[in-house]
Amino acid sequence: LLQEISESMASLFLKLQNSQVLVKTVRLRHKPAAMAGDSTGPVSQAIQAKLTEKFVPLHMEIINESYMHNVPKGSETHFKVVVVSEQFKDVKLIGRHRLVNDVLSHELQSGVHALSIVAKTPDQWGEGLNVEKSPACRGGFGK
């Protein structure tokens, strides 16, 4: 039995090695490590589930930037999402943003105040791999 499992795993490894499979990564980020809690909130989890279901991303980051704003501790009101998906191929930037906004319409109507979107194809993501840091909050309302 062990020999069969070993051969099966070796065969699978060769198939994966010979294919051009990109590894799907999902990162949920909140506060910097010194300020972060161990768990992600329900809004982050809902965003992750919906974007994963709709776009089957090869890479995704959900960054809770609420701590950068004047909101209560533990809030889930300001997010940046990074979604790398084949489904964005041949879709203009505005169309990509509309697709993401449509998927997250419930969250945007019920508590998410701000959503920054980075939506790229795998080829575009391969060029950069870095996401710009969001600017500091200026307090809103023209302050």
Phi, psi and chi 1 to 4 in degrees:
 res  aa     phi    psi   chi1   chi2   chi3   chi4
   1 LEU       -  -43.3  179.7   63.8      -      -
   2 LEU   -62.3  -37.9  -75.0  174.6      -      -
   3 GLN   -63.3  -42.3  172.7  120.6   10.9      -
   4 GLU   -63.1  -43.4  -72.4  177.9   27.5      -
   5 ILE   -64.0  -44.1  -66.9  171.5      -      -
   6 SER   -60.9  -45.3  178.9      -      -      -
   7 GLU   -65.4  -40.0  -70.8  172.3    2.7      -
   8 SER   -63.1  -44.3  177.0      -      -      -
   9 MET   -65.2  -40.0  -70.5 -178.1   69.4      -
  10 ALA   -63.1  -41.8      -      -      -      -
  11 SER   -63.3  -45.1  173.7      -      -      -
  12 LEU   -61.9  -42.8  178.2   60.5      -      -
  13 PHE   -59.9  -44.5  177.0   75.1      -      -
  14 LEU   -63.1  -40.5  -74.6  173.1      -      -
  15 LYS   -61.9  -45.0  -73.7  178.4 -174.2  175.1
  16 LEU   -65.5  -40.3  -71.9  172.9      -      -
  17 GLN   -64.4  -37.8 -167.2  174.2   23.3      -
  18 ASN   -81.4  -19.0  -68.6  -27.7      -      -
  19 SER   -88.5  168.5   69.0      -      -      -
  20 GLN  -103.8   60.3  -66.0 -175.1    3.6      -
  21 VAL   -83.9  127.9  174.3      -      -      -
  22 LEU   -92.3  141.6  -66.3  175.7      -      -
  23 VAL   -81.6  130.1  175.2      -      -      -
  24 LYS   -80.4  126.8  175.1 -179.2  157.5 -175.0
  25 THR  -122.6  140.8   57.6      -      -      -
  26 VAL  -131.1  125.7  176.1      -      -      -
  27 ARG  -125.1  131.3  -71.1 -167.7  -74.6  178.0
  28 LEU  -107.2  120.5  -61.1  175.2      -      -
  29 ARG  -122.9  141.4  -68.2 -166.9  -66.0  173.0
  30 HIS  -121.4 -112.8  -69.4  -96.2      -      -
  31 LYS   -82.0  163.4  -60.5  177.0 -177.2 -179.4
  32 PRO   -55.0  155.3  -25.1   32.3      -      -
  33 ALA   -49.8  -38.9      -      -      -      -
  34 ALA   -67.6  -21.7      -      -      -      -
  35 MET  -109.7   -6.5  -58.3  167.8   70.3      -
  36 ALA   -83.2  149.1      -      -      -      -
  37 GLY   -90.5  174.8      -      -      -      -
  38 ASP   -84.1  -19.5  -70.7  -25.3      -      -
  39 SER  -112.8  159.0   63.2      -      -      -
  40 THR  -101.3  151.8   59.5      -      -      -
  41 GLY   -83.0  173.4      -      -      -      -
  42 PRO   -66.0  -31.3   19.0  -27.8      -      -
  43 VAL   -69.9  -44.9  177.7      -      -      -
  44 SER   -57.9  -43.7  -66.0      -      -      -
  45 GLN   -65.4  -39.3  -67.9  172.9    1.2      -
  46 ALA   -65.9  -41.8      -      -      -      -
  47 ILE   -61.2  -46.2  -70.1  171.0      -      -
  48 GLN   -59.5  -47.6  176.4 -172.3   -2.2      -
  49 ALA   -62.5  -45.9      -      -      -      -
  50 LYS   -68.0  -43.5  -71.6 -179.1  176.6 -174.9
  51 LEU   -67.7  -37.0  -67.1  176.9      -      -
  52 THR   -64.9  -44.8  -60.9      -      -      -
  53 GLU   -63.6  -43.2 -178.5 -179.4  -25.1      -
  54 LYS   -77.6  -43.1  174.1   66.5  176.9  175.2
  55 PHE  -107.8  -10.4  -61.1  111.2      -      -
  56 VAL    42.7   62.0 -169.5      -      -      -
  57 PRO   -69.3  147.1   24.4  -31.5      -      -
  58 LEU   -82.5  -24.2  -59.0  173.7      -      -
  59 HIS  -150.3  140.1  175.8   85.1      -      -
  60 MET  -150.6  138.3 -179.5  168.9   60.0      -
  61 GLU  -129.1  136.1  -65.8  179.8   52.0      -
  62 ILE  -120.4  113.0  -60.2  160.4      -      -
  63 ILE  -114.1  116.1  -54.1  162.3      -      -
  64 ASN   -83.8  109.2 -176.6  -12.6      -      -
  65 GLU  -101.4   15.5  -63.0 -178.3  -28.6      -
  66 SER   -59.8  -35.6  -58.1      -      -      -
  67 TYR   -60.7  -18.0   72.5   94.5      -      -
  68 MET   -82.9   -1.3  -62.1  168.1   60.0      -
  69 HIS  -123.6  169.3  -58.4  -86.6      -      -
  70 ASN   -84.3   72.0 -172.1   20.3      -      -
  71 VAL  -132.3  160.3  -63.6      -      -      -
  72 PRO   -60.0  150.2  -22.0   31.7      -      -
  73 LYS   -55.6  136.5 -171.8  174.7 -177.0  172.5
  74 GLY    85.7    4.4      -      -      -      -
  75 SER   -67.2  155.4  -68.1      -      -      -
  76 GLU  -128.7   73.0  -68.9 -172.4  -71.0      -
  77 THR  -119.5  -23.3   55.1      -      -      -
  78 HIS  -127.6  120.8  -62.7   69.6      -      -
  79 PHE  -131.9  151.6  -73.8   91.8      -      -
  80 LYS  -119.9  130.4  176.8 -177.2  -76.5 -173.8
  81 VAL  -118.3  138.4  -63.7      -      -      -
  82 VAL  -117.6  119.0  179.7      -      -      -
  83 VAL  -128.4  122.0 -176.3      -      -      -
  84 VAL  -113.8  115.0  179.7      -      -      -
  85 SER  -147.5  145.0  174.5      -      -      -
  86 GLU   -62.0  -25.7  -71.5  -74.2  -10.1      -
  87 GLN   -66.4  -12.6  -67.3 -176.5   32.1      -
  88 PHE   -88.5   -4.8  -65.5  136.6      -      -
  89 LYS   -62.4  134.0 -167.0  171.5 -175.1  171.5
  90 ASP    65.7   17.4  -60.5  -36.3      -      -
  91 VAL  -112.2  127.3  178.9      -      -      -
  92 LYS   -65.0  159.7  -67.3 -177.9 -179.4 -178.0
  93 LEU   -53.9  -45.8 -177.7   61.1      -      -
  94 ILE   -63.0  -36.8 -172.1   72.5      -      -
  95 GLY   -66.0  -38.2      -      -      -      -
  96 ARG   -63.2  -45.1  -63.7  173.1 -173.4 -174.7
  97 HIS   -62.9  -40.7  -76.5 -129.3      -      -
  98 ARG   -63.0  -40.2  -73.8  178.7  178.3  150.5
  99 LEU   -60.9  -46.3  -72.0  168.7      -      -
 100 VAL   -65.6  -44.5  171.8      -      -      -
 101 ASN   -60.4  -39.7  -79.7  -36.5      -      -
 102 ASP   -62.5  -43.5  -72.9  -12.9      -      -
 103 VAL   -63.7  -35.1  169.9      -      -      -
 104 LEU  -102.8   22.2  -59.3  178.1      -      -
 105 SER   -58.7  -39.3   62.9      -      -      -
 106 HIS   -61.7  -46.1  174.5   74.6      -      -
 107 GLU   -64.6  -38.0  -72.8   70.3   20.3      -
 108 LEU   -70.1  -22.4  -68.8  166.6      -      -
 109 GLN   -93.5   -9.6  -66.8  171.4    4.7      -
 110 SER  -133.4   48.9   58.0      -      -      -
 111 GLY   128.0  -29.7      -      -      -      -
 112 VAL   -78.8  117.2  173.1      -      -      -
 113 HIS   -89.2  -33.3  169.2   72.6      -      -
 114 ALA  -141.9  138.5      -      -      -      -
 115 LEU  -138.0  114.6  179.7   64.7      -      -
 116 SER   -97.5  132.9  172.5      -      -      -
 117 ILE  -121.3  128.7  -59.3  168.3      -      -
 118 VAL  -118.6  109.1  177.7      -      -      -
 119 ALA  -122.5  114.1      -      -      -      -
 120 LYS  -132.4  160.0  -63.2 -173.2  177.3 -129.6
 121 THR   -84.2  163.3   66.2      -      -      -
 122 PRO   -57.2  -37.8  -28.9   37.2      -      -
 123 ASP   -63.5  -42.5  -70.5  -19.6      -      -
 124 GLN   -67.2  -40.1  -68.2  169.8  -35.4      -
 125 TRP   -65.4  -36.1 -178.5 -114.0      -      -
 126 GLY   -61.0  -23.0      -      -      -      -
 127 GLU   -76.6  -26.9  -63.8  169.7    2.6      -
 128 GLY  -121.1  -60.9      -      -      -      -
 129 LEU    66.7    0.6  -61.2  178.7      -      -
 130 ASN  -121.8  146.8  -70.4  -38.0      -      -
 131 VAL  -114.0  132.5  178.3      -      -      -
 132 GLU   -63.7  144.1  -69.9 -177.2   27.0      -
 133 LYS   -70.9  140.1 -175.6  177.8  177.0 -177.1
 134 SER   -71.0  148.6  -65.0      -      -      -
 135 PRO   -69.0  158.9   23.9  -30.7      -      -
 136 ALA   -64.4  147.3      -      -      -      -
 137 CYS   -67.5  136.7  177.3      -      -      -
 138 ARG  -104.9   11.8  -63.0 -175.7   63.0 -168.2
 139 GLY    94.8  -12.3      -      -      -      -
 140 GLY    68.9  176.7      -      -      -      -
 141 PHE    51.1   37.5  -59.3  109.2      -      -
 142 GLY    74.6   12.1      -      -      -      -
 143 LYS   -74.8      -  -67.2 -179.3 -177.0  179.2
